Structures are given as C-alpha cells and as structure tokens.
C-alpha cells in the first residue's frame, strides 16, 4: 500500500469503518511509514482535543451541522439572528474554544516537527517514478527473475551497460524490468519484491553534483548516498559511469542488499 492510498483510508481506519483485510493493510503501512503514522497521530490528537472541549461545556444548546460549519468558518453562526443574542455569543465562545484547541494542537506538532531535509531533484524524480509505477500499475517490459536476462534486455532497450543485482530469493525476488526516463534521461528500471514491499533499482547516467543533497555514508569500504524523501528511502551508489539508486518504503538496512556488487 502506498502513502497516497493509506491517507485516503485514514479517517475510515480511525473510525473502524474498514473491513478487516483493508484495515490490516493500513495498519501495516502506518507501522512502517513515519509520515503516515504522524498523520494518524495528529488526527487522533485533534479528535481528543475536540471531544474534551465539547464534554467540558455544560447545557449545550442544540444546533445543526450548517451552524457548526458557519461557526468554524466565520467565528459565528451563519446567518446570525439578532433575536438570539445570548445563544449567538455562547456559540461564538464555543467555536472560538474549539478553533483554539485545534490551532494549539497543530502548532505543537509543527513546532516539534524536525526540519525537513532539502531533497534534490534526483531523489524527488526517483520517488515520483517509483510511485507512478506502483500506483498506475505500469507494465514491465520484461518479466523474469533472472538478473542476467533482465540486465541484457535493459541494455538492449536503453543502451546503458547495466548489471542488475542477483539476490538470493529468500531475501528478495526479482520481478522484471522496464525502461523509463528520470528527469528526462533514459534509465533502466528493475523491480524487486522484498517481503510485502516493492523496491526499484534504477541505473542511469548522473553527474556527481546531483548527489549533493543526499547524505554521504561509507559502507563496506564503499561510498553510498542516502536520503528520506516523502516516506521513501533512496539509497544510491556509483558503479563506473552509472549510478544505481534503490527506492522503497523500506528502511535503508533492508535495501543495502540490493546494491549491485562493486566492480573489480
């Protein structure tokens, strides 16, 4: 399940309106995605604040949904009625209290939210392509679990001398490959299934400066770059003239095994 799909179901999930299978899918996504988990946390907190505020008000007069919407939008009932001044002021006070609770809750979350990473165009483009492949169910140009066969097909289609990693099937399963464009440049795209999640391995020509916004790390004596972009992990290495980028909702540790072997 992608972040976009999960967020469509968050309200129904919190209201226990989903069937058991879909509810489980959303739950599993939230457990692995800190961004969607935070969306749920904010929604739950706002709901608790509203419930506490409403429960603290005694002798609450009856009013319909349109009146509540008017209060939240304009700070008073819409339309106002001069002959009900006492009720009007009570409702304005209640709406102001509810609005203040919501604003305070959101301010606390925003204030405690760590500063977002400045993502370069490369990370964004890689995540965009991965999400488009998953959500639009883009077809594979070749369906095969043979890394050599997929690599040869991608070389023929893209003229890129690629070597997709051969991984033990107990760790990840190669599904196949497709040619694509990342930032207008031809790229070779292979997709693997790691447990219940998908991961893409993309090979392309890219200048060194495009990696400037990614965090540089040393792993097993080799240089890698890593970033978190919109809930996705982007792990990059350079092999000769090409870069290889692994993109998935999975954490960095789970994706390092999809890095192609170092040359030589």
PyMOL commands that set and color helices and strands:
alter all, ss='L'
color gray80, all
select helices_A, chain A and resi 3-14+20-32+34-55+65-74+82-112+121-135+147-158+208-211+252-258
alter helices_A, ss='H'
color red, helices_A
select strands_A, chain A and resi 142-143+173-182+185-194+197-205+215-219+222-229+232-239+242-248
alter strands_A, ss='S'
color yellow, strands_A
deselect
rebuild
show_as cartoon
